[in-house]
Amino acid sequence: MPGGSEVVAFSFFSSSASLSVAEIAALTGANPRAGADLSRRLTGIAPLESAGVNDLVFVRDAKFAKALGTTEAGAILITERFAPQAPAGAIVLSVRKPYEAFVMVARHIYASALRPVSMAGTKGIAPNAVVHASAEIGADVTIDPFVVIGPSVRIGAGSVIAAHSMIGERVQIGNDCSIGAGCAITHSHVGDRVVIHPGCHVGQDGFGYVSDGNGHIKVPQVGRVVIHNDVEIGSGTKIDRGGMRDTVIGEGTKIDNLCQIGHNCVIGRHCIIVAQSGLSGSVTIEDFVVLGPRTGIIPHITVGKGAMLLSRSTVYDDVPAGAVWGGFPAQPKRQWLREVLALRRLAGRGSPAPKSRRTKS
């Protein structure tokens, strides 16, 4: 640790609210153990092993059972199965899904951690931000130092544009959005309550060329990016604008860090796209699809509603609705696993691999 071996307990986030045991029970549907002090207030959340008397913790499976017996937490969200193992001094709140209940409480206690905020504690428009005279800025908007807001931009009420971000000409950003530091947003319409984390680039050229023996001729990219309400986009993600139609991100979809969304892609509602995944141009992702980390999809593929692609899948064919695929090339999960096992058996029947020899220098 810098400055010595002592560990200093701290958080970058201050709790914005405390909740009583009764309020937590009402919020989560949990059942307090008989005799619990319903008026006791909890002000924080913590892991089992480091929790204090004012903290809330959760236990959902057996791997936490050892730490459960020694925790000093003030209250525990827990299943009926493990409730008898809780220490006598803790308030036990029995609930079927402890982690989901814990998240509901955490969102109340640490509401400020849910989206990027001003990097400089700015109120209103910082004096060294550049805001074009034709831009329309809604009520209670925060614009940090060194932000550039272009001509005819519209920013809805309650939104935050963090330091060094650039909002291009005629971009529309809805109400209660958060644009993290260092973002560049052009040629885009952004809905309400959208969170775009630092370092994202949205609305720039798609990667389109016509190639021949003389080189590569750029194809004009004249579409937009349309981001619907309640979308969240992780740091460093790039979303290209459409070529002749829009690139669309559907309502409630969550995109992790360092993803690439190519031009003309249409992503449905409430999808999950995990880190380092890449969608080539004109891919269609229907509603409630989950892409595991490092998924890659070639152009003009459709992934059906509710399908799931496992980590590092590379997709060359349309994926049916509700299917679970994996592998390279991606295929139904069971078939992929059978092929992996068959390959291992074949490899095991061969001669043992030769031992590596060290060369003397």
Salt bridges, closest charged atoms under 4 A:
GLU23 OE1 - ARG41 NH2 3.17
ASP205 OD2 - LYS218 NZ 2.99
ASP205 OD1 - ARG241 NH2 2.63
ASP230 OD1 - ARG193 NE 2.73
GLU232 OE2 - HIS197 NE2 2.68
ASP246 OD2 - ARG224 NH2 2.63
ASP287 OD2 - ARG269 NH2 3.08
